[in-house]
Amino acid sequence: MQYDKVCLEVFLEKQSQLFDEPVAENLEEADAFLEDSMAVVKKDMKEVIKYFKDNMDITGMSDEEILEASEVFPLPDGRFLIVEG
């Protein structure tokens, strides 16, 4: 998957919400890390919730809690980057 500059910049800036130490220092490293971790970009909240329901045990989690999960990185254009730690 190709990650655009918006995804890479948001991940670089906010990676500490998911990881204790930085996993990437620049856009190239962020791109390589996201590729290796098979991160996905979803176009809206409904797609994020469907992804979580299909791929993770979210028993007892509200939609709001899913969107606030540390794996979810909201992008300024309304999309979401999901990175599994």
Secondary structure, DSSP 8 states (H G I E B T S, - for coil): ----HHHHHHHHHHGGGT-SS-S-SSHHHHHHHHHHTT-EEESSHHHHHHHHHHHS--TT--HHHHHTSTTEEE-TTS-EEE---
